[in-house]
Amino acid sequence: MSEDTHDALPVLSFNDQAYEYIFADLHQFKRLNRTYRQITNAISMKWPRATREIRIGSSRKRPECPVVPTVKEGIPQKPRGQTRGFPVSKVHPLLPDHLRALINTFCDPSVRDCLLNDPNLGNAKLFLRMGEESPRNEHLNTKLSRAVYFDQIVNASCRDLEKRVKQMGVALAIIHSTGYDAAGVEIQIAFNPKKRKVSLSVGGFTHCKKPCSLSPNLEYELALAIAHNPTWPRPPGAGGFVDYDSPLALGARVVWETFRGAYMSAFSELGNTVGHSRFAPAVVMEHACAMSNPEYAWITGEPEACYA
């Protein structure tokens, strides 16, 4: 999905509710509220520094900061049964015109009308799964909110792929530098109403934890959270991912190295710390790679060249 939009796109009205609620059990409410505040504030504030040496292709532009669901001030919390919700800024889904184009591209003709005529089309949410291939009959899927898989993104010749992958690597580095393991983090393809273009949104911090910064296995614990989450890229040959002999293997290798490179570059600017403890970002990536595919051979050179 390209970031470009047209001037004819509608402007979202101010009355369109600008926030949504994150609910948690009462005993987890304060922890989750604090987690959201710390992670979203860190991504927004640390992004310029983290991307100081990261550029996108021949444009030499830095990757822009993703949208993050920041906690809203001055809006009442909402009780719901044994849970309580706190308000965060709303992540706007793609516009219907964007979704119609995707449906016509990726969905089987037998299910297109069902999807195109669904009254909830404007609320569909699409989540990146850069470490997973699409299921065999995904083209027959009639769910509006769904995952967008690695092979779909590559086969669509997404010209923003390099930027999106680098955004993911930097976001993960910032979350780690804030002291969280990034477990369960979700990346949504969203519409940014302020910039009027397609963007990424980083959210889903409900399961993020703070591993013990003094643990001798800190890098392993962080890598485990990466390997268990198909949101993040992974090298070819990984279980459930593209095989070495797949036409997608080269693309998977390039995406993994680009993701790894952005993560490492961000940490070189942020300082190699998790919370208040120093650690080795390269070891995190090595562990994550080994967990996904122990036989993967590191490549050298400039992976960005393959995006041309």
Beta strands, then each sheet from edge to edge (+ up, - down):
strand 1: 19-25
strand 2: 78-80
strand 3: 83-89
strand 4: 126-129
strand 5: 146-149
strand 6: 186-192
strand 7: 197-203
strand 8: 273-274
strand 9: 277-278
sheet 1: 1+ 3- 2+
sheet 2: 5+ 4+ 6- 7+
sheet 3: 8+ 9-
end
